[in-house]
């Protein structure tokens, strides 16, 4: 039996190395994956291919402990697997919740009703948002505020989440911010009426991709909105057969900044996310800044949790890039590999892949990094 298992393991390893992991024609900006902007978006081909290649133990779920825009969850769900996603960022959790649920057939009608009521809503804005006048024209502020007010009156949770996500997806477009990856204020020819029309189009797009019968089976999805460092094994309600994730690594992306005004408008506090976000640039440039050792400790804690919730023979798959901190380069894949060995995980494969040239970031030094590494580990 041991020999048979060895042959299976070798076959899997061989298959993994035969795959072209670059996926130069990624569908990350198409279909369901295009419903909301997200920085350094995890391309769907990676989780899709891992799920096709690695055997998932029967009766288990797929976990993404840094679920971001929900790419892993959607791909796993489309293959009939229940999922668990964890993220500190409330916008990430909102995207993941919406992507993994079916919207009702009257979703667009409800959106139109919200718009109609919002246009008649002349209440004063009472939003305490820092520098709001710099980033949003006054009439735009009012349009967003009244839409939020009307959306929050919708009782059906899945519908309300969908409407909130649609509004979130257009926030930067109707603001004075140049683009999602350019944090500079410019003059835009955007009107209050544009806010309503863009919102409706976003809702129609959501309905198109998340309409009824998207998923044949009503699969269970659990979304946990907290830092993975605060998650305990008892928080995760399903046995985990596979982890597929791309963790934030030191000084790479600031997800809180990318979604800062989306969070303010939807009633979240981005400062809470900024304080706890793993790898955020701010942690590495402030007084008493974090070092690569802080990242190692954080990922050690993550690995300890994963080894507790993943079943025997289950897989843990990481996609990580390199980091530049104060001019020094760090190979985060080596950090993950060392931690895997510390936690008695078997290293199945380590594969480098090229990063798409079009991926954009606030951090220009990281735009120069062209490779990342796929690590496939197994709990023995």
Number of C-alpha atoms within 10 A of each C-alpha: 6 7 8 9 10 11 12 12 14 13 11 17 17 12 12 20 12 9 12 11 18 16 16 11 8 13 14 15 15 9 13 17 22 16 22 19 18 21 18 17 17 20 17 20 19 22 21 18 14 18 19 12 14 17 14 19 16 9 11 18 25 29 31 25 26 22 27 31 29 29 28 31 30 25 21 23 22 17 12 16 21 23 26 24 28 24 24 25 26 22 28 23 23 21 27 25 23 24 23 25 21 21 24 15 13 11 20 22 13 18 26 16 13 23 22 14 14 22 15 9 16 10 11 9 14 8 13 10 13 10 8 16 13 13 21 20 18 13 14 21 20 23 22 24 21 22 24 20 17 19 24 17 10 16 9 10 10 17 22 21 19 27 29 24 25 25 25 26 24 19 23 20 17 23 24 21 20 17 14 19 16 12 13 11 14 13 11 13 8 15 13 17 13 15 24 23 13 18 26 21 15 24 25 18 18 26 19 16 17 23 18 14 10 15 17 10 12 14 15 15 22 20 23 20 17 17 17 21 16 11 16 12 14 8 11 17 11 21 20 27 24 31 26 27 24 21 18 21 20 27 25 23 22 23 25 24 19 21 23 19 23 24 22 17 21 19 13 16 18 20 14 12 22 20 12 16 21 25 24 23 21 17 20 18 14 9 8 8 11 18 16 18 10 16 18 18 12 15 20 20 15 17 18 14 18 22 21 14 22 24 18 14 17 23 30 28 22 21 23 23 25 21 21 15 17 10 8 7 10 15 14 21 21 15 17 20 19 14 20 23 12 12 15 13 21 17 16 17 16 19 16 16 16 15 18 15 11 8 12 17 18 18 14 10 14 17 15 9 15 14 14 19 22 20 22 25 25 23 21 11
